[in-house]
Each structure stands twice: as C-alpha cells, then as structure tokens.
Amino acid sequence: MRLSALGILLLAAATAATAQPHTEPWYGFIVPGAVRIDAQGSATTLGVRRAPAFFGTLGGTVDVDDRTLAMGAWANDVGARFLLLVDPSATILRSIRLTWTNRSQGVGACSVQLDDDGSYLVLDNRDEANVHVHRIYRVTRSGAVTTVVTTGPMIRPSGLTVGIDDGDYHVLDYVTGQIYRFARSGQVVTSVTVPSTGTKSGFAQDLTTGDHWVGTRNGILRISGQGAIATVRGASPPLATVTPYSFGFDRASAARRSVLVSSEGPVPFFVWRYDVQSTAFTTLVSLPNESIRELTPPREVATIEPMPRQWEYRLHFAAHPGQAYALGLSLSGVRPATRLPDGRSIWLNIDALTAPSLDGRLFPVLRNNAGILDANGRATVNLDLRGIPATGINVWALAIVIDPAAPLGIAVIADPVRIRI
C-alpha cells in the first residue's frame, strides 16, 4: 500500500469530532500481582499463580506482543529477585532470576521498562545484609541477564524511565530528591535536585513534552530536560494528605490530555484521572489494601532488534483488526508535533525522512510501512539497516490506524517510539 505523507498524517474531514480517550485497560502493579482498570474505572485484581516462591511484585510494564505483564518481584525465602512474565489471566509464563544471595535482603523498590531493542530493564533497589545494592539489569528475550548500570550505594533509585529524546536511563533518587540521567555506558550525564521527595514519590516521563513528573509531599512537580522545575498541582485536595505514588500518561489519541495518578495512602488507596487542562480529579478506583506502585497502559508499538541492525516495529491495535495502518519515521524528534483540528496531536516532526518512509521510497530498507492489521490487530514493520553505515543517530517512529468512520479518518495515534542506531 502506497500512501502519501499528507494523506496519512492529515486526512481531511468536513467537520471535526471529539476524539475519545483510550479504551484499553490500564495496569497497576501491587503486592502481589496487578490491578486491571478499564476506561470506566472498574478494577479487577489479578492474583499471580505458579509463583516460583513467596514473592511480592513492586512494579512492571505491559509488553506489546500479547499483552504480557513484565513484573519485577522479590522472593525472600530464597533471597532472589525475579522478572516474571505473566499473561492477562495472571498465570506466570516464565520466571527469570536476576540475582540471588544466601543473605537476608530488604524488599526495596523496583521498576520495569522496555528498552528500544526489546529487552527488559529492571531497576533493583534493595538492601542486602545492610549494604545498599542498586542496579539496572537488562534481560534479553532469551533470558540472558546483564548489569547495565550500577548506581552505587549513595544513589537510592525508586523510579526508572528510558528517555524518549535521548534514550538514556533516568532514575529518581528518593533520598536526595535528585533525578540522575545515566548514559548507555552507565556514567552519570546530568542530575537535577527535586525538593520534598520520599520513598513513595511517583516518577514518570510525559512523552508529549519530554518532561518528567515527580510526586512530592507538596503535590506534583514537572521537571524539564533543562532542569527547570514547575508545579503541576500543589498540595491541595485530593493531594493535601498524600504523595502521588505513580503516574500513567494517556496516549496521543486523546484530545484532552489526562493522567492517571495513584495515592500513597492512608487507607483507602485511590487512583484518580487528572485532567491536565481543567486540573480536575476524577476518582477511578478506591483500593482497600494496596497502593499501586506503577501505572501503565498496554503498548501499541514496540521496537525489537532480533538481529544486529535489523529492527522490527511490532504493532498491536487490539480494537482495530482489519483496519489500515501506516508508520512514519523522523530524524528530528517528536516535538512540536502536528496539531489536528479535533485537538489531537501527532507527536512526530515531519522532516526529509517522513515522506519517503510513508510513500514506499525507502523500500527495501523499510518494508510493510503501510498495510492492513491482521485479525488480531497486529502487524510488523521491518527496518533493515545492514547496508547503511550510519551509527550514533536516533530514529523516531509513529504509527496510526486509519478508519473512514473515525474523527478525521484517524482512529488511533500511537505514542512515538525511538531507536538508536
């Protein structure tokens, strides 16, 4: 299928309609297991079966391939940390041991992210025999485990993100309140001090702005890539007595940006939807027993590097089987974005690479860039760079689903993804 750049990105419609937010469930990770929250706010608690030992889960993410949950877990009776891969029915498909010791260890914080080559990144913050052990592990799809960052005993990280702009690893130190940016080599590049953080401080990156949000005792703060700190929401209700424990950003398909926010307590533990434009909170879930440590929606696009310099963009738009899709590339990032008349934004800068990536001129380097989703709403776009010597550059991609019945003919705008060549 050959489609022009403007035809893909700016499909015309006579009148603009209000774009709806996501309908996929959100997942929140608790001890043990997870909570699935649908678009109406109904919550289903997922117990986790076939556990390797007594354990508690402390954070996780959702893979794109089959909605598998990737969860960081601890097991004190064997002194180990695991990465658990769990299906939506809460059955453990695989447990991968990250570390083991015969000494007692504290639970600590944990966070799981997907890296741009498809591997899992697991932030491990714990005390082992009164010694601080803080690392970021990489777990490949085959299960191989390596250490990519050792933060050292003086940095006590409680949150991890992979930067959409730079691809570096950003961690929040809940003791000092600093946000550290680690290069892929494991060295600290920059750090920013954030006031009033604690062990329950939420930490996440807003892909649409590149800013990080941090939950503090004074409310929600926003930290720009240059280190500027601004207040998103002060310590006013419902944040007057709680620290925002986690953030889950709504995807680009929503015309009005909203964020899911979880509370640190006291009982009950809430999950709110926060409307960025109106600054209003809506209660979605009230949990009697556990606070949610990480909030994340299912992914729609993931990047996998199954072979060196051969990339796959794996698409999964579960609600749109049989619909047309297109994926465009950019070398210049995701902002300031293309604004659509209905309020949505396409977070990809249109540059000299975008049109060729959409209309087929990059074939055979880029294959299946446009086509039809299969019966499960899936497709795979291939990027083969073996014959291109370029290295050290970032490439951004964004996928959309096309439906003539949707507002402006665009049913879904996925979040952008980035790979580093």
C-alpha positions in Angstrom: 0.0 0.0 0.0 1.5 3.4 -1.1 0.1 6.4 0.7 1.3 10.0 0.6 2.7 11.7 3.8 0.0 14.3 3.9 -2.7 11.7 3.2 -1.5 9.6 6.1 -0.9 12.4 8.6 -3.6 14.9 7.8 -6.6 13.0 6.5 -9.3 15.6 5.9 -12.9 15.6 7.2 -15.7 18.1 6.8 -16.2 18.6 10.5 -14.1 17.9 13.5 -15.3 15.5 16.1 -14.3 15.0 19.7 -11.6 12.3 19.9 -12.2 9.7 22.6 -9.5 8.6 25.2 -8.2 5.1 25.2 -10.5 2.1 25.7 -7.7 -0.4 26.6 -7.3 -1.2 30.3 -4.6 0.2 32.5 -2.5 -2.0 34.7 -1.3 -1.0 38.1 1.3 -3.1 39.9 0.7 -4.0 43.6 2.0 -6.6 46.2 1.4 -9.3 44.9 0.1 -9.1 41.4 -1.7 -6.4 39.5 -4.9 -4.5 39.1 -6.5 -4.0 35.7 -8.5 -0.8 35.4 -10.8 -0.3 32.4 -11.8 3.0 30.8 -14.9 3.3 33.1 -12.8 2.8 36.2 -13.8 -0.8 37.0 -10.9 -2.6 38.7 -10.1 -6.3 38.5 -7.4 -7.7 40.8 -5.1 -10.2 39.2 -3.7 -12.8 41.6 -0.5 -14.4 40.3 -0.4 -18.2 40.1 2.5 -20.6 39.7 4.9 -18.3 41.6 8.5 -19.5 42.0 8.3 -18.8 45.7 6.6 -16.5 48.1 7.1 -13.1 46.5 5.8 -9.6 46.1 5.7 -7.6 42.9 6.8 -4.0 43.1 6.5 -2.6 39.6 6.1 -3.6 36.0 5.1 -2.8 32.4 3.0 -4.3 29.6 4.6 -5.8 26.5 3.1 -5.2 23.1 3.3 -8.7 21.6 0.5 -10.4 23.5 -0.3 -8.0 26.4 2.1 -9.9 28.7 2.8 -8.3 32.0 6.5 -8.0 32.9 6.8 -7.7 36.6 9.7 -7.2 39.0 9.4 -9.5 42.0 11.3 -10.5 45.1 11.4 -13.8 47.0 12.8 -13.5 50.4 12.8 -17.2 51.2 15.4 -17.8 48.5 16.9 -14.4 48.6 16.3 -13.6 45.0 15.0 -11.0 42.6 12.9 -12.2 39.6 11.5 -10.9 36.4 8.1 -12.5 36.0 6.4 -12.7 32.6 2.7 -13.0 33.3 -0.3 -13.5 31.0 -3.5 -11.5 31.3 -5.1 -14.4 33.3 -2.4 -13.9 35.9 -0.6 -17.2 35.1 3.2 -16.9 35.3 4.6 -17.9 31.9 8.2 -17.5 32.9 10.3 -16.5 35.9 13.9 -15.2 35.2 16.1 -14.9 38.3 18.1 -11.7 38.2 20.1 -12.1 41.4 20.5 -14.5 44.3 22.1 -14.3 47.7 22.0 -16.5 50.8 21.8 -13.4 52.9 18.7 -11.6 54.0 17.7 -8.7 51.8 15.2 -5.9 52.1 12.4 -5.6 49.6 13.4 -2.2 48.2 11.9 -0.5 45.1 11.6 -2.0 41.6 10.7 -0.7 38.2 10.4 -2.4 34.8 10.7 -0.8 31.4 11.1 -2.0 27.8 14.3 -0.8 26.1 14.3 0.1 22.4 15.9 -3.3 21.4 13.1 -5.2 23.0 14.9 -6.2 26.2 13.5 -5.7 29.6 15.2 -3.2 32.0 14.7 -3.9 35.7 15.6 -1.3 38.4 16.6 -3.1 41.6 16.9 -1.1 44.7 17.4 -3.1 47.9 19.4 -3.7 51.0 21.5 -6.8 51.2 23.0 -7.6 54.6 22.8 -3.8 55.4 24.6 -3.0 52.2 22.8 -0.9 49.5 22.6 -2.8 46.2 21.2 -0.6 43.4 21.4 -1.7 39.8 19.7 -1.7 36.4 19.6 -5.1 34.9 19.0 -5.9 31.2 17.1 -9.1 30.4 17.0 -10.2 26.8 14.1 -12.0 25.2 16.1 -15.2 25.5 16.5 -14.7 29.3 20.2 -13.6 29.4 20.8 -11.2 32.3 23.5 -8.5 32.4 24.0 -5.4 34.6 23.9 -2.2 32.5 24.1 0.4 35.4 25.4 0.2 38.9 24.3 3.3 40.6 26.5 2.9 43.7 25.5 2.8 47.3 24.9 6.6 47.5 22.1 6.7 45.0 18.8 5.2 46.2 16.7 5.0 43.0 12.9 4.4 43.2 11.9 5.1 39.6 13.2 4.5 36.1 12.4 5.8 32.6 14.0 5.5 29.2 14.2 9.0 27.7 12.1 9.4 24.5 14.5 12.2 23.4 17.9 10.8 24.3 17.4 7.1 25.0 19.3 7.5 28.3 18.2 6.0 31.6 16.7 8.4 34.0 16.3 7.5 37.7 14.9 9.2 40.7 16.8 9.1 44.0 14.1 9.2 46.7 16.6 10.1 49.5 18.3 13.1 48.0 15.5 14.0 45.5 17.8 14.0 42.6 17.0 12.9 39.1 20.0 11.2 37.5 20.5 10.7 33.8 22.7 7.8 33.0 24.2 7.3 29.6 24.2 3.9 28.0 27.7 3.5 29.2 26.5 3.7 32.8 28.0 7.1 33.6 26.0 10.0 35.1 25.4 12.7 32.5 23.4 15.2 34.4 21.4 15.5 37.7 18.7 17.7 38.9 17.6 18.2 42.6 13.8 17.9 43.2 12.5 19.1 46.7 10.3 17.1 49.1 10.6 13.7 47.5 10.4 10.5 49.5 10.1 6.7 49.3 6.6 7.0 47.9 7.3 9.6 45.2 6.0 8.8 41.8 8.2 9.3 38.7 7.3 9.1 35.0 8.0 10.8 31.7 5.4 12.6 29.7 6.2 11.6 26.1 4.3 14.5 24.6 6.5 17.1 26.3 9.6 15.2 27.4 9.2 16.5 30.9 9.4 14.2 34.0 6.6 14.3 36.6 7.6 13.7 40.2 5.2 13.2 43.1 6.2 15.0 46.3 4.8 15.9 49.6 3.9 19.3 48.1 2.0 17.9 45.1 3.1 17.2 41.5 6.2 18.8 40.0 7.3 18.9 36.4 11.0 18.9 35.5 12.1 19.9 32.0 15.0 18.4 30.2 16.9 21.6 31.1 16.2 21.1 34.8 13.5 23.8 35.2 11.0 22.8 37.9 7.4 23.9 37.8 4.4 23.0 39.9 1.7 21.0 38.1 -0.5 20.7 41.1 0.1 21.9 44.6 -0.7 20.1 47.8 -4.5 20.9 47.5 -7.3 18.3 47.6 -7.1 15.4 46.9 -3.3 15.7 47.3 -3.5 17.5 50.6 -2.5 14.5 52.7 -1.0 12.0 50.2 2.1 11.8 47.9 1.3 10.9 44.3 2.7 7.4 44.1 2.6 6.8 40.4 1.6 8.4 37.1 0.2 6.8 33.9 0.0 9.1 30.9 -2.9 8.8 28.5 -1.8 8.3 24.9 -1.8 10.7 22.0 -5.3 9.7 20.8 -6.9 11.7 23.5 -7.9 15.3 22.5 -7.7 16.3 26.2 -4.6 15.1 27.9 -5.2 13.2 31.1 -3.0 11.4 33.6 -3.8 8.5 36.0 -2.4 9.2 39.5 -2.2 6.8 42.4 -2.1 7.7 46.0 0.4 6.6 48.7 -2.3 6.4 51.4 -3.6 6.4 54.1 -6.3 3.7 53.5 -8.1 3.6 51.2 -5.7 3.9 48.3 -7.1 5.9 45.3 -6.4 6.1 41.6 -7.6 9.3 40.1 -7.8 10.6 36.5 -6.3 14.1 36.3 -7.4 16.3 33.5 -4.4 18.4 32.6 -6.4 21.2 31.0 -9.1 21.7 33.7 -6.8 20.5 36.6 -9.7 18.4 37.9 -9.5 15.0 39.5 -12.0 12.1 39.0 -11.9 9.1 41.3 -11.5 5.9 39.3 -10.6 3.3 41.9 -10.5 3.0 45.6 -8.5 0.1 46.9 -8.7 -1.1 50.5 -5.4 -2.9 50.9 -2.6 -2.0 48.5 -1.3 1.2 46.8 -0.4 1.0 43.1 3.3 1.4 42.5 3.4 1.8 38.7 0.6 2.6 36.3 0.9 1.7 32.6 -1.4 1.1 29.6 -0.8 -1.7 27.1 1.6 -0.7 24.5 0.6 -0.4 20.8 4.1 -0.2 19.3 7.3 -1.8 20.5 10.8 -1.8 18.9 12.7 -5.1 18.7 16.2 -5.7 17.3 16.2 -9.5 16.7 19.4 -9.3 14.7 22.1 -6.6 14.7 20.9 -3.6 12.7 17.6 -5.3 11.8 14.7 -3.8 13.6 11.0 -4.6 13.9 8.2 -2.3 14.8 5.6 -4.6 16.3 2.1 -3.1 16.2 -0.8 -4.3 18.2 -4.0 -2.3 17.9 -6.3 -4.9 19.5 -9.5 -2.9 19.0 -9.0 -2.4 15.3 -8.5 -5.7 13.4 -8.6 -5.4 9.7 -8.1 -1.7 9.6 -5.4 0.2 7.6 -2.3 1.4 9.4 0.7 3.4 8.5 4.1 4.1 10.2 6.3 7.2 9.5 9.8 8.0 10.5 11.6 11.1 11.6 15.2 12.1 12.3 14.3 15.3 14.2 12.3 14.1 17.2 8.7 14.3 18.3 8.0 17.9 19.1 6.5 20.4 18.4 4.1 17.9 16.8 1.4 18.2 14.1 -1.8 19.6 15.6 -5.1 18.1 14.3 -8.3 20.2 14.1 -10.0 17.9 16.7 -7.4 18.7 19.4 -5.3 15.6 19.0 -1.6 15.8 18.1 0.7 13.6 16.0 3.9 13.6 18.0 6.4 13.3 15.2 8.4 16.0 13.5 7.8 15.9 9.7 11.2 16.1 8.1 13.1 14.9 5.0 12.7 11.3 6.1 9.0 11.3 6.8 7.5 11.4 3.3 9.8 8.7 1.9 9.1 6.5 4.9 5.4 6.7 4.2 5.1 6.5 0.4 7.4 3.5 -0.1 10.5 5.2 -1.4 12.6 3.6 1.4 11.8 0.1 0.2 13.5 -2.4 0.8 15.2 -0.7 3.8 11.7 -0.1 5.3 9.1 -2.7 4.5 5.4 -3.0 5.4 5.3 0.6 6.4 1.6 0.7 5.5 -0.9 -2.1 5.2 -3.8 -3.8 6.9 -3.8 -5.1 10.5 -4.5 -8.8 10.8 -7.4 -10.4 12.6 -5.8 -9.8 15.9 -5.0 -6.2 15.2 -1.3 -6.9 14.6 1.3 -6.0 12.0 5.1 -5.9 11.8 7.1 -3.2 10.1 10.7 -4.1 9.2 13.7 -1.7 9.1 16.9 -3.3 7.7 20.0 -1.1 8.1 22.7 -3.6 7.4 23.7 -1.9 4.2 23.7 1.6 5.7 26.8 2.7 7.7 25.2 5.4 9.8 25.7 5.0 13.6 25.0 7.0 16.7 21.8 8.6 15.4 18.2 8.4 16.8 15.3 7.5 14.6 11.7 8.2 15.8 8.6 6.4 14.5 4.9 6.9 15.0 2.0 4.6 13.8 -1.6 5.5 13.2 -4.8 3.4 12.4 -6.9 4.7 9.6 -10.7 4.4 9.7 -13.0 6.5 7.5 -15.6 6.4 10.3 -13.3 7.9 12.9 -12.7 11.6 13.5 -10.6 13.0 10.7 -10.3 9.4 9.4 -7.7 8.6 12.1 -8.9 6.1 14.7 -5.7 5.8 16.8 -2.5 7.8 17.1 0.1 5.7 18.9 2.7 7.1 21.2 6.0 7.7 19.4 8.9 5.3 19.8 12.7 5.8 19.4 15.6 3.6 18.4 19.3 4.4 18.5 21.3 3.2 15.5 
